[in-house]
Amino acid sequence: MIRSWKENSSSVNILRVWLGVTWIFAGWNKATDAGFLDPASAHYIGAQLTGYVASSPIGFILKHMVEHATLIGWSVMIGEFAIGIAILAGVAMQLASIAGAGMTLVLWLSATWSVKPYFLGSDTAYLIMWIALFFALRTSARGLRRNALIPNFRDRRETLRMGAVGALAIAGGFLGKAFVNASPTPEMGSAITTLDALAIGQTLKFKAADGTPAVLFRTKAGVFAYSRVCTHQGCIVDYDAASHLLACPCHGAQFDPTAAGKAVAGPTQVALPKINVAVKGNNIVQI
Ligand code: FES
């Protein structure tokens, strides 16, 4: 049975709106990310899982998930849509809250476990919100059969509603693929810039041939480039001229461009992927 907004307290409805919208947005973000399910991309779900293995207390589980990364990526994306839609539509909300809490717990133990202090990682706050929503729903549902924890699949209407939530979640995943950012990227071998335009000691942000945001360095030793996609959770790193490091604004990861992009601080131990570049005549090109 659908639970209307009027049946809930304001605090429950605030949690419903925030968590429901955020989970749908998280699914949409993944659905419209060209690299999330592409093994050749620096922000492929498999690359993210690999990056968490060394620092996570459940690394021994994550390393077995890497080989099924694409399937896991689809499951996470559809799951996020389904949980968000169920919460906003008022369908099986207690079950959706448990699923949301479970998903957040796994994210905390993998993606943000190393974030210090803990309150800078948002997963701890989301975990508490899901648990609070579950108990608020549970308490207000006491004695009401129609608000049972497990949906009644013998009820045709309830089964149809659950099916509609699932169908909308799957549709969201496929719809997102139609909105993938398809902005044109430079051809492999075409000039990123010229030697005249990039003096020794300067850096230049550019888009690599596969669309990955990248940064080019020119030093006395030559030219080299890295992906700017953080190997922790995919935020975009920037070069900090003061520290001579590439720094991530999200959870403080830092990478040394003079040491093969090695991670030197923060919650990841995986280096930034290198982008192969070379000097051809007066041009600097991606090879
Ligand atoms: S995304 Fe978390 S440190 Fe970069």
Residues whose N, C-alpha, C, O or C-beta is under 5 A from the ligand:
A	BS01	FES	C230 H232 Q233 G234 C235 C248 C250 H251 G252 A253 G266
